[in-house]
Amino acid sequence: MRIIAGALRSRSIRGAGKDWGVRPISGRIKQSLFDILSGLLPGARFLDLFAGTGAVGIEAISRGASFVFFVERDRRCLELIEENLAAAGLTGRGKAHFGDVLDDLSWISYRSGIAQYDLIFLGPPYKDSEKRPLALSTPALARVAAAGLLAPQGWAVCQHQVKEVVEAPPGWRMVRREKYGDTFLSFFRCGDTLLNSPAIQA
């Protein structure tokens, strides 16, 4: 895999093993995601949940995010993220930590040293090991909201299968959705922030 743009453009990062069950984000979706978020990235505090190989969070650092906290429950992926950060000279700008996104997430603020995040990306798996469809997006978003991890002016983005019904937590609302084949990117905000934010309009 390669970093698409930014300070580390074209640098290769190691991907997961074929038997790990990790569904990497496609280059097309990653490019579109960061094109949409481009005005929000400089200096942003970025939270990468269901981090997998860390490709999304490392791309965010390359494009100007000040710090990325990666959460993943596969310890092989955690080691891989740390290796990729070290190889790119980013050890001080990113940290990977074991955790289940469907559990209480209040520990993230303590472990990361960051109370709230400007940008939160969730990339839950679409299917389990038996190829049965999962529906993890709504409960994962609810955990993020319950822990108060999204900054008042922040954005949360969830990548999910188009057939999955995804609902915003109480006090949040979906403000944008983009379709790429069998995948949606759904964008959420919380509180009374306005729908028409010029920093994220196409």
Residue pairs with C-beta under 8 A, 6 or more apart in sequence:
1 12
1 13
1 14
1 15
1 24
1 53
1 55
2 10
2 11
2 12
2 13
3 9
3 10
3 11
3 12
3 13
3 58
3 59
3 62
4 27
4 30
4 31
4 34
4 59
5 34
5 59
5 62
5 63
6 59
6 61
6 62
6 63
6 64
7 62
7 63
7 64
8 58
8 61
8 62
8 88
9 62
11 62
11 88
13 53
13 54
13 55
13 58
13 84
13 87
13 88
14 53
14 80
14 83
14 84
14 87
15 24
15 53
15 55
16 22
16 24
16 52
16 53
16 76
16 77
16 80
17 76
20 74
20 76
20 77
21 125
21 129
22 52
22 53
22 74
22 77
23 52
23 125
23 126
24 52
24 53
24 55
25 33
25 52
25 55
25 56
25 123
25 159
26 180
26 183
28 180
29 159
29 180
29 183
29 185
30 55
30 56
30 59
32 178
32 180
32 185
33 56
33 121
33 157
33 159
33 185
34 41
34 59
34 60
34 63
36 176
36 178
36 185
36 187
36 200
36 202
37 119
37 155
37 157
37 200
38 63
39 198
39 199
39 200
40 118
40 119
40 155
40 199
40 200
41 60
41 63
41 64
41 65
41 119
42 64
42 65
43 64
43 65
43 66
44 60
44 64
44 65
44 66
44 117
44 118
44 119
45 65
45 66
45 67
45 114
45 116
45 117
45 118
45 119
45 151
46 57
46 60
46 61
46 65
46 67
46 68
46 69
46 117
46 118
46 119
46 120
46 121
47 68
47 69
47 71
47 108
47 112
47 117
47 119
47 120
47 121
47 149
48 54
48 56
48 57
48 60
48 68
48 69
48 70
48 71
48 121
48 123
49 71
49 101
49 120
49 121
49 122
49 123
49 124
49 140
49 144
50 71
50 72
50 101
50 122
50 123
50 124
50 125
50 136
50 140
51 57
51 70
51 71
51 72
51 77
51 81
51 96
51 123
52 72
52 74
52 77
52 123
53 77
53 80
53 81
53 84
54 70
54 72
54 77
54 80
54 81
54 84
54 85
54 94
54 96
56 121
56 123
57 65
57 68
57 70
57 81
57 94
57 121
58 68
58 81
58 84
58 85
58 88
58 90
58 94
60 68
60 119
60 121
61 68
61 90
61 93
61 94
65 93
65 119
66 93
67 93
67 94
67 95
67 112
67 114
68 93
68 94
68 95
69 94
69 95
69 97
69 108
69 111
69 112
69 114
69 117
70 78
70 81
70 94
70 95
70 96
70 97
71 96
71 97
71 98
71 99
71 101
71 105
71 108
72 78
72 81
72 96
72 98
72 99
73 98
73 99
73 100
73 101
75 98
78 96
78 97
78 98
81 94
81 96
82 96
85 91
85 93
85 94
85 96
95 112
97 108
97 111
97 112
99 105
99 107
99 108
101 122
101 124
101 136
101 140
101 143
102 136
102 139
102 140
102 143
103 143
104 143
104 146
104 147
105 143
105 144
105 146
105 147
105 149
106 146
106 147
108 147
108 149
109 115
109 116
109 147
109 149
116 148
116 149
116 150
116 151
116 152
116 154
117 149
117 150
117 151
117 154
118 151
118 153
118 154
118 155
119 154
119 155
119 156
119 157
120 144
120 149
120 150
120 154
120 155
120 156
120 157
121 156
121 157
121 158
121 159
122 137
122 140
122 141
122 144
122 156
122 157
122 158
122 159
123 158
123 159
124 134
124 136
124 137
124 140
124 158
124 159
124 160
125 134
125 136
126 133
126 134
126 160
126 161
126 164
127 133
127 134
128 134
133 161
133 163
133 164
135 164
135 165
137 158
137 160
137 164
137 166
137 186
138 165
138 166
138 167
140 158
141 156
141 158
141 166
141 167
141 168
141 169
141 172
141 188
142 169
144 150
144 156
144 169
145 169
145 170
145 171
145 172
145 190
146 169
150 156
150 190
152 190
152 191
152 193
153 193
154 189
154 190
155 187
155 188
155 189
155 200
156 172
156 187
156 188
156 189
156 190
157 185
157 186
157 187
157 188
158 166
158 185
158 186
158 188
159 183
159 184
159 185
160 166
160 183
160 184
160 186
161 182
161 183
161 184
162 179
162 182
162 183
162 184
166 174
166 184
166 186
168 174
168 188
169 190
171 190
171 191
172 188
172 189
172 190
173 188
173 189
174 186
174 187
174 188
175 187
175 188
175 189
175 195
176 186
176 187
176 200
177 184
177 185
177 186
177 187
178 184
178 185
187 200
